[in-house]
Amino acid sequence: MESSGLLAVLALALLPSLGNLLGVALAEWRKPPEWLVGGALHAAAGIATAVAAIELIPRSQERIETWLLAVALIVGAICSASIAKATRKIRDRMGSAAGRATTWGAYAAVGVDLLTDGLMTGGGGAVARELGLLLALSQVAGNLPGGFAIAANFRSAKITRRHRLSALAIYPLLPVIGAFAGYTVLAGAGDVLTGFVLAVFAGLLLTATIEDIVPEADQPKAKRRISSPSFALGFGALLLTSAYLGQ
């Protein structure tokens, strides 16, 4: 395992938490307009879809049979559903205990998402540096609403600014831990394992996009003239980034 490659991937893993921290900064400053939130989330959905379609699935196809790729996509979808179920249980169990516990339950759920983001970034970075970068960048916009919501919940729960900022400071460490695990598993791995894991990541990303990001993006009721171009803009931006990074 090359230490320079690992360090680069761990640095990339800080990007997913950047979206949360930007959301925190917004919550501490002012609430953004709903059309902007909806547009940003549709752009994030476009980026995530492009990562799966342009990067993950083609790289997986180069390494494994199509039937195994299809199985891995289903496994990824199941993993995504399991993660969503686990985060809901965290919110429900802690929410039934006390008022502030609801906030801490949501805080823990976002932490699980960040850990998963880091796992994908680390695994992708072990395959190719540019893939790790694209995976990390794709998660920045999608994580912004989570950071905003958590910081806003902390404020409404009357948690002091010092305590809420101290708690949120833990977030950047979680994707780094996940990236270390992902990189360790795929660094030097064979084609079958690498292709299978990349397809699992694609299934996880696509399912999370359709089931989580898109419904959340539709909640602010952004008009189609904003949401549709935003989705296409996100997809196109990732397409161009992928093309020029590969040169």
N, C-alpha and C positions, 0 to 999 in steps of 0.2 A: 504494500500500500504506500503510494508516494505521499509524503507529508505535505508537499506543496499543493498537490491536487486536493487533498483532504481539507487543507486550510482554505483554499479557494471556495470549495463547496460550502464549508461552514460559514464563510463570509456571505455567500449568496443566500444562505438560509436566514439571514437577518432581514431580507426583503419582505417575506410574508408578514412579519410583525410590524413592518413600516406602515402597512395599511391600517392596522389597528391603532398605531400611535398617531397617525394622521386623524383618524376618527376621534381619538381621545382629545386631540388638540382642538378639533372642531367643537366637540361637546363643551370643552372648557371656555371656548370663545363665543360661539353662537350656533344656532340651529340652521343648517343649510336648507334652501328651498326644496320642496318635495320633487319638483321636476328635475332638479339636479341629482338628487339621490336616485331617482328612478332611471335617469339616463346613465349615470355612472354604473349602476348595477347591470343594466342591459349591455353596456360595453364590456363589463367584466364577464358576463355570460358569453359574449362573442369571443373574447380572448380565450376563455377556458375551452370552448368548443373547438376553436382553431388549434389549440395545443394538442388536443386528443386526435383531431382529424389529420393534421398536417405533420405532426412530429411523432406522437406516441404510437399510433396504429401502423404507419408505414415502417417505422423502425422495428416494430414487433413482427410485421410481415416478412421482413428480411431474415428473421431468425427462426421462426417456428411455422408449423403448418397452420392453415387457415382454421381447421376445426379446433385446434388447441387455442388459437387466438380467440375464437368465439367463446370457448369455455372460460378463458381468463377474463373476458369482458363481463360475463355473467358473475364470476367470482368478485370482480371489482364492484359491480352493482350491489351484490349482497353485502360486501364490506361497507359500502356507503350507507346502506340501509341500517346496518348494525351500529355504525358510528352515530347515525342520527337517533336511533333508538336509545343508545347509551346516554347521549347528551340530554334527551328528553327525561330519562329516568333521574339523572342528576338534578335537573331543574325541579322535577316533581317532588322528589324525596326531600330536598333541602327546602323547597318552597312550602311544604306542609308543616315544617317545623316552626318557622318564625318568619316575620316580614322581611327582615334583612337577609335571611337565608336564601330567599328567592334570588336576590341579587348575586349572592355568592355562588349559587347553583349555575346561573347563567355565566358567571365569570369562569367557573370550572369547565363549562361546556365549550366556551371559546378557546380555552387552553387546550382541550382535546383536539379541536380543529387545527390549531397552530402546530401541534405535535404531528398531525397527519400531513400538513403542508410541508413541514420539514422533512418528513420521511420521503415524500415524493421528490422534493428538491435534491436530497442526498442521493437517492437511487438514480434519478435522471443524470445528475452530475457525474456519477460513477461511469455512466455509459458514454456521455459526451458533455464537455463543459458547457457548450451552447445550449444543450437540452436542459441542464440544470438551471441556467440563467432564464430560459423561457418559462420554465415551470415556476420559478420564483417570481418573475415579473407578472405572470398571469394571476397570482394570488394577491397582489397588492391592492388592486381596486376592489376585489371581492371581499377583502377583510376590513375595508374602511367602515362599513355600517356596523360591524360587530364592535369595533372599538368605540364608535360613537354611542351605541346603545348601552354598553357596559358603563362607560363614564357617566352617561346621563342617569342610569339606574343608581349608581353610587351616590350621585348628588341628590337624587330624590329620596334615597334611604338615609340621608343626613350623615353620611360617612364623611369624615373630615377630608379636606383636600390632601393633606400629608399622607393619610392612610390609604386613600384610593390611588394616589400616584405611586406609593410604595408597592401596592399590590399589582398595579399594572406594569411596573418595572420588571416583573418576573416574566412577562410575555415573551420578550426577545430571546430568552434562554430556551424556551420550549421547542421552537423549530430547529434550533441548533442541535439539541439533543436528538430530535427525530432525524435530522440530516446525517448525523454521525452514524446512527443505526442503519439508515438506508444505504449510505456509501459503503459501510462495512460489508453489507450483504452482497452488493452487486459489483464491488471492485474486483476485477479479475474473474468474474463469474462466467460460466459457459453460455453459449448462445440460447439454449433452451430456457434456462432459468431467467436470463436477461429478457428475452422476448416475452416470456410469460408474465413477468413482473411488470414490464412496460404496458402490456395489455390490461393487466389488473388496474394499473394507474389510470389508463384511459377509461375503463368502465367506471371506476370510482369518480373520476372527474366529470364524465358526462352525466352520470346519475345525480351527483350533487348539484350540477348546473341546472338540470331540468326540474328536480324535486325541491331544491332549496333556493338557489339564486334567482331563477326566473319568477317564482311566486313572490319572493321578497321584492323583486324589482317592480312587479305589477302593483304592489300595495299602495305606493304613492300615486298611482293612476296617472303616470306620465303619458302625455298624448302620443299617438302613433308617430306623428311627425318628429318626435324626439326619441322614442324608444327604438323604433326600427332602424333609423340611421345610426343610432348609438351602437346597436348590436353589430351592424355591418362594419362600422368604424373599428370596433374592437377586433373583429375577425380579420379585417384587412390589415390593421396595424400589426397583428401577430404574424400574418402571412408575410408582410414586407420585412419585419424583423428577422423572421426565420430565414428568408431568402438571403438577406445581406449578411447575417451572422455566419451562414454556411460558406460564404466566399473566402 
